[in-house]
Amino acid sequence: MSETARLADQIRRAFEGEAWHGDPLDEILAGVNATMASARPIKNAHTIWELVLHIAAWDGAALRHTGGQAVTLNDEQNFPPVRDTSEAAWRKTVEDTKRTHNELVKAVAEFPDSRLQEQVPGKTENYYNFFYLFSGIVQHELYHAGQIALLKKAGG
């Protein structure tokens, strides 16, 4: 198995399952409705919905990086605002996030191992190569999955 195939598998596991750590994001989101997703049970913390949009934003940024684009997210792109709190909008958010995630997993799996040490377009830090980006996506999704799990328990 190639290194990029292993990285793609770890990204997939963080979101879809069979992960060492426990529940993946997809399972944590099961049973969350629009009311729960938009609730703010912890003052000054992001909502579940905001965190899901944030995860999707960074999966999308990573996907664009694999295509050679330099991507910088502004504040609104980093944590997109929730403008419509309907059940249909929540379902669309989850579906769009899953679609972007699946596109990223496919792109990472197809990414050549020989390019893992290449600098990510638009990044100036010497360490910011594609290996760093792809392994960071796993860490990012799991970090926010933990936050979402706590918000869900807190009544989010």
Contacts in CASP RR format, 6 or more apart in sequence:
PFRMAT RR
TARGET T0000
AUTHOR 0000-0000-0000
METHOD contacts of the structure
MODEL  1
MSETARLADQIRRAFEGEAWHGDPLDEILAGVNATMASARPIKNAHTIWE
LVLHIAAWDGAALRHTGGQAVTLNDEQNFPPVRDTSEAAWRKTVEDTKRT
HNELVKAVAEFPDSRLQEQVPGKTENYYNFFYLFSGIVQHELYHAGQIAL
LKKAGG
1 9 0 8 1.000
2 113 0 8 1.000
3 113 0 8 1.000
3 116 0 8 1.000
3 131 0 8 1.000
4 108 0 8 1.000
4 109 0 8 1.000
4 110 0 8 1.000
4 111 0 8 1.000
4 112 0 8 1.000
4 113 0 8 1.000
4 116 0 8 1.000
4 134 0 8 1.000
5 109 0 8 1.000
7 108 0 8 1.000
7 131 0 8 1.000
7 134 0 8 1.000
7 135 0 8 1.000
7 138 0 8 1.000
8 105 0 8 1.000
8 106 0 8 1.000
8 108 0 8 1.000
8 109 0 8 1.000
8 134 0 8 1.000
9 109 0 8 1.000
10 135 0 8 1.000
10 138 0 8 1.000
11 101 0 8 1.000
11 104 0 8 1.000
11 105 0 8 1.000
11 108 0 8 1.000
11 134 0 8 1.000
11 137 0 8 1.000
11 138 0 8 1.000
11 141 0 8 1.000
12 105 0 8 1.000
13 19 0 8 1.000
13 20 0 8 1.000
13 24 0 8 1.000
14 24 0 8 1.000
14 25 0 8 1.000
14 137 0 8 1.000
14 138 0 8 1.000
14 141 0 8 1.000
14 142 0 8 1.000
14 145 0 8 1.000
15 24 0 8 1.000
15 25 0 8 1.000
15 26 0 8 1.000
15 98 0 8 1.000
15 101 0 8 1.000
15 105 0 8 1.000
15 141 0 8 1.000
16 24 0 8 1.000
16 26 0 8 1.000
17 23 0 8 1.000
17 24 0 8 1.000
17 26 0 8 1.000
17 27 0 8 1.000
18 24 0 8 1.000
19 142 0 8 1.000
21 142 0 8 1.000
23 145 0 8 1.000
23 149 0 8 1.000
24 145 0 8 1.000
25 55 0 8 1.000
25 141 0 8 1.000
25 142 0 8 1.000
25 144 0 8 1.000
25 145 0 8 1.000
25 148 0 8 1.000
26 98 0 8 1.000
28 145 0 8 1.000
28 146 0 8 1.000
28 148 0 8 1.000
28 149 0 8 1.000
28 152 0 8 1.000
29 48 0 8 1.000
29 52 0 8 1.000
29 94 0 8 1.000
29 148 0 8 1.000
32 48 0 8 1.000
32 90 0 8 1.000
32 152 0 8 1.000
33 87 0 8 1.000
33 90 0 8 1.000
34 49 0 8 1.000
34 85 0 8 1.000
34 86 0 8 1.000
34 87 0 8 1.000
34 89 0 8 1.000
34 90 0 8 1.000
35 85 0 8 1.000
36 48 0 8 1.000
36 152 0 8 1.000
36 155 0 8 1.000
36 156 0 8 1.000
37 47 0 8 1.000
37 48 0 8 1.000
37 49 0 8 1.000
37 52 0 8 1.000
37 85 0 8 1.000
37 90 0 8 1.000
37 93 0 8 1.000
37 156 0 8 1.000
38 47 0 8 1.000
38 48 0 8 1.000
38 49 0 8 1.000
38 82 0 8 1.000
38 85 0 8 1.000
38 90 0 8 1.000
39 47 0 8 1.000
39 48 0 8 1.000
39 151 0 8 1.000
39 155 0 8 1.000
39 156 0 8 1.000
40 47 0 8 1.000
40 156 0 8 1.000
41 151 0 8 1.000
41 154 0 8 1.000
41 155 0 8 1.000
41 156 0 8 1.000
42 151 0 8 1.000
42 154 0 8 1.000
45 147 0 8 1.000
45 151 0 8 1.000
46 54 0 8 1.000
46 79 0 8 1.000
46 147 0 8 1.000
47 82 0 8 1.000
47 151 0 8 1.000
47 156 0 8 1.000
48 148 0 8 1.000
48 151 0 8 1.000
48 152 0 8 1.000
48 156 0 8 1.000
49 82 0 8 1.000
49 85 0 8 1.000
49 90 0 8 1.000
49 93 0 8 1.000
50 79 0 8 1.000
50 80 0 8 1.000
50 81 0 8 1.000
50 82 0 8 1.000
51 144 0 8 1.000
51 147 0 8 1.000
51 148 0 8 1.000
51 151 0 8 1.000
52 93 0 8 1.000
52 94 0 8 1.000
52 97 0 8 1.000
52 148 0 8 1.000
53 79 0 8 1.000
53 80 0 8 1.000
53 82 0 8 1.000
53 93 0 8 1.000
53 97 0 8 1.000
54 78 0 8 1.000
54 79 0 8 1.000
54 80 0 8 1.000
54 144 0 8 1.000
55 97 0 8 1.000
55 101 0 8 1.000
55 140 0 8 1.000
55 141 0 8 1.000
55 144 0 8 1.000
56 93 0 8 1.000
56 96 0 8 1.000
56 97 0 8 1.000
56 100 0 8 1.000
56 101 0 8 1.000
57 73 0 8 1.000
57 77 0 8 1.000
57 78 0 8 1.000
57 79 0 8 1.000
57 80 0 8 1.000
58 73 0 8 1.000
58 137 0 8 1.000
58 140 0 8 1.000
59 97 0 8 1.000
59 100 0 8 1.000
59 101 0 8 1.000
59 104 0 8 1.000
59 137 0 8 1.000
59 141 0 8 1.000
60 100 0 8 1.000
60 103 0 8 1.000
60 104 0 8 1.000
61 71 0 8 1.000
61 73 0 8 1.000
62 104 0 8 1.000
62 133 0 8 1.000
62 134 0 8 1.000
62 137 0 8 1.000
63 100 0 8 1.000
63 103 0 8 1.000
63 104 0 8 1.000
63 107 0 8 1.000
64 71 0 8 1.000
65 71 0 8 1.000
65 120 0 8 1.000
65 121 0 8 1.000
65 130 0 8 1.000
65 133 0 8 1.000
66 104 0 8 1.000
66 107 0 8 1.000
66 108 0 8 1.000
66 111 0 8 1.000
66 130 0 8 1.000
67 107 0 8 1.000
68 121 0 8 1.000
69 121 0 8 1.000
70 121 0 8 1.000
70 122 0 8 1.000
70 123 0 8 1.000
71 121 0 8 1.000
71 122 0 8 1.000
72 122 0 8 1.000
82 89 0 8 1.000
104 137 0 8 1.000
108 134 0 8 1.000
111 130 0 8 1.000
111 134 0 8 1.000
115 130 0 8 1.000
116 129 0 8 1.000
116 130 0 8 1.000
116 131 0 8 1.000
116 134 0 8 1.000
117 129 0 8 1.000
117 130 0 8 1.000
117 131 0 8 1.000
118 129 0 8 1.000
118 130 0 8 1.000
119 126 0 8 1.000
119 128 0 8 1.000
119 129 0 8 1.000
120 128 0 8 1.000
120 129 0 8 1.000
120 130 0 8 1.000
120 132 0 8 1.000
120 133 0 8 1.000
END
